[in-house]
Amino acid sequence: MSVGTDSSFVFGRNEPASHVIVHVSDPHFLAGHAYLGGRYDVETNFARTLEAISAVHPHPSAIVITGDLTDLGEPEAYRRLRAAVEPVAEQLRAPIVWVAGNHDERPALRAGLLDLEPSEQPVTSVHDLGGLRLIALDTSVPGWHHGDLDEAQLGWLSEVLATPAPLGTLLAMHHPPIPSHLPLFDILELRHQDELAEVIRDTDVRGILAGHLHYSSNGMFAGVPVSVASATCYTMNVARPAADVNGMDAAQAFQLVHVYRDTITHTVVPVTDAETGDTFSAAWLESMSRLTPEERLEAFSRKSPR
C-alpha cells in the first residue's frame, strides 16, 4: 500500500502519479465583472471553479489555462483574472501556465499576465515540472478566430523537442488538432496541422492539452493523445443535434491530468453543488489500508450471495 500525490491510497498495480496537473480552459473574463453576452456570469463561475481546484488536490504540479483567458482582450480583464488565480496558485504552490486563445490579445496578455513588454509576438513558454516538460504554444492569429502555427513557431518547437525531457513532454495549446463533430468549429479549426504533426511525430511528446470547444473531448493526433478541457464560462449543449448546438450556463468543468510512468489519464471534474454520498470516506480507505490484498478483495470485490 502506498499514498499517492493527491493523498489517496493506492491499492492497485500502478505506482502513484508522478505529476498531477490542473487543466482549465476558456474563462473569457471581461472588464468590470461584465456578463458574457449579457447572460453568463463568467467571473462567479470561475470563482466556483477555483474553489473546486483548491479542494481537489493540495499541491498540483501546475495550473494550465488553455486560452480565451479574456473575451475581448481588455487590460482590466487580464488584471482581474490574474488577481483571481494567483492567490490560489500561491496557496497550492503551483506554477501557472497561461496559454493564448483566439479571444485574447497578445499585447495585453503579455503585459497583464506575464509582466512583459506588449507586442504581437506569440506567447510561448517552456516549463520544467520536475523532469516533465510542458510547452505552451500560441495558436492565436491576431485579428482572427481560427488557429494557426507559422513556420517560426514550428521551427522553435522543433528545436526545443530535439532534446528529450527526462519524463517526456506535454504541449498546451488553445485550438485542438482534432476534429469536432460540430460544424461551426470546422471554420475556426487549427491550420497547418500536417506541419505540426511532422514536428511532433516520433518525439517525446506524450500528450496535448487544448480548449476552444467549450465541451470535453479527446482524440489522437500524430500518434499523440489529445485532451480538450471544457470551459469555465459556459459550455456547449452537445445533447442537442450537432447543427443546433448552442451554449448553456451548466456543466462547467476542468480536468485533472495524472501523469504516470506508462500512461496519462484525464479526469473531467464537474463544478457542481450536487449532493454527494459518503460511502467511501477517508475512514473507509484507512480501514482498507489495514487489510492484506486478499482481505481487501474479500471485503470489497466478492459479490454477496443472492
Backbone hydrogen bonds, N-H to C=O, Kabsch-Sander energy under -0.5 kcal/mol:
donor,donor_aa,acceptor,acceptor_aa,energy
2,S,10,V,-1.2
4,G,8,S,-3.3
7,S,4,G,-1.6
10,V,2,S,-2.8
11,F,9,F,-0.6
18,S,259,V,-2.4
19,H,259,V,-1.2
21,I,257,V,-2.7
22,V,62,A,-2.6
23,H,21,I,-0.6
23,H,255,Q,-3.1
24,V,22,V,-0.6
24,V,64,V,-3.3
26,D,67,G,-1.6
28,H,68,D,-2.8
29,F,69,L,-2.1
33,H,30,L,-0.9
34,A,31,A,-1.4
36,L,40,Y,-2.5
38,G,35,Y,-1.7
39,R,36,L,-2.1
40,Y,36,L,-2.3
41,D,39,R,-0.6
42,V,40,Y,-1.8
45,N,41,D,-2.3
46,F,42,V,-2.1
47,A,43,E,-2.1
48,R,44,T,-2.0
49,T,45,N,-1.7
50,L,46,F,-2.5
51,E,47,A,-1.9
52,A,48,R,-1.9
53,I,49,T,-2.4
54,S,50,L,-2.4
55,A,51,E,-1.4
56,V,52,A,-1.9
57,H,53,I,-1.1
61,S,20,V,-3.2
62,A,20,V,-0.7
63,I,95,P,-2.7
64,V,22,V,-3.2
64,V,62,A,-0.6
65,I,63,I,-0.5
65,I,97,V,-2.5
66,T,24,V,-2.6
66,T,64,V,-0.6
67,G,65,I,-1.7
67,G,99,V,-0.7
71,D,29,F,-2.5
72,L,29,F,-0.6
78,Y,74,E,-1.7
79,R,75,P,-1.9
80,R,76,E,-2.5
81,L,77,A,-2.3
82,R,78,Y,-2.6
83,A,79,R,-2.3
84,A,80,R,-1.4
85,V,81,L,-2.3
86,E,82,R,-2.4
88,V,84,A,-0.5
89,A,85,V,-2.5
90,E,86,E,-2.6
91,Q,87,P,-2.1
92,L,88,V,-2.3
93,R,89,A,-0.7
93,R,90,E,-0.5
94,A,89,A,-2.5
97,V,63,I,-2.9
98,W,96,I,-0.6
99,V,65,I,-1.8
104,D,101,G,-1.4
109,L,105,E,-2.5
110,R,106,R,-2.8
111,A,107,P,-2.0
112,G,108,A,-3.0
113,L,109,L,-2.6
114,L,109,L,-0.9
114,L,110,R,-0.7
115,D,111,A,-0.6
116,L,110,R,-2.6
124,T,122,P,-1.1
125,S,136,A,-1.5
127,H,134,L,-2.6
129,L,127,H,-0.8
129,L,132,L,-3.3
130,G,128,D,-0.9
132,L,129,L,-1.1
133,R,131,G,-0.6
133,R,168,G,-2.7
134,L,127,H,-2.7
135,I,170,L,-2.8
136,A,125,S,-2.5
136,A,134,L,-0.5
137,L,135,I,-0.6
137,L,172,A,-2.9
139,T,100,A,-0.6
139,T,137,L,-0.6
141,V,144,W,-0.5
144,W,141,V,-2.7
147,G,189,E,-1.5
148,D,139,T,-1.7
154,L,150,D,-2.3
155,G,151,E,-2.6
156,W,152,A,-2.2
157,L,153,Q,-2.5
158,S,154,L,-2.3
159,E,155,G,-2.0
160,V,156,W,-2.2
161,L,157,L,-2.6
162,A,158,S,-0.8
163,T,160,V,-1.2
167,L,131,G,-2.6
168,G,165,A,-1.2
169,T,204,D,-2.2
170,L,133,R,-2.8
171,L,207,G,-2.4
172,A,135,I,-2.9
173,M,209,L,-2.7
178,I,176,P,-0.9
185,F,182,L,-1.3
186,D,182,L,-0.6
186,D,183,P,-1.2
187,I,183,P,-0.7
187,I,184,L,-0.7
188,L,184,L,-0.6
189,E,186,D,-1.0
190,L,176,P,-0.5
191,R,147,G,-1.9
196,L,192,H,-1.7
197,A,193,Q,-2.7
198,E,194,D,-1.9
199,V,195,E,-1.5
200,I,196,L,-2.1
201,R,197,A,-2.2
203,T,200,I,-1.8
206,R,169,T,-3.5
207,G,169,T,-0.9
208,I,225,P,-2.0
209,L,171,L,-3.4
210,A,227,S,-2.2
211,G,174,H,-2.2
213,L,211,G,-1.3
217,S,228,V,-1.5
219,G,226,V,-1.9
221,F,224,V,-2.6
224,V,221,F,-2.0
226,V,219,G,-3.1
227,S,208,I,-2.9
228,V,217,S,-3.1
229,A,210,A,-2.4
229,A,227,S,-0.5
232,T,25,S,-1.3
232,T,26,D,-0.6
233,C,26,D,-1.3
235,T,248,M,-2.2
236,M,214,H,-2.4
237,N,246,N,-2.9
238,V,236,M,-1.8
240,R,237,N,-1.5
244,D,241,P,-2.5
245,V,242,A,-0.8
248,M,235,T,-2.5
250,A,248,M,-1.5
253,A,231,A,-1.2
254,F,269,V,-1.8
255,Q,23,H,-2.7
256,L,267,T,-2.3
257,V,21,I,-3.2
257,V,255,Q,-0.6
258,H,256,L,-0.7
258,H,265,T,-2.0
259,V,19,H,-2.9
259,V,257,V,-0.6
260,Y,258,H,-0.7
260,Y,263,T,-2.8
265,T,258,H,-2.3
267,T,256,L,-2.6
268,V,266,H,-0.6
269,V,254,F,-3.7
271,V,252,Q,-2.6
272,T,270,P,-1.0
281,S,279,T,-1.2
285,L,281,S,-2.3
286,E,282,A,-2.4
287,S,283,A,-2.2
288,M,284,W,-2.1
289,S,285,L,-2.0
290,R,286,E,-0.8
290,R,287,S,-0.7
291,L,288,M,-1.5
296,R,292,T,-2.5
297,L,293,P,-2.1
298,E,294,E,-2.0
299,A,295,E,-2.4
300,F,296,R,-2.5
301,S,296,R,-0.6
301,S,297,L,-2.1
302,R,297,L,-1.6
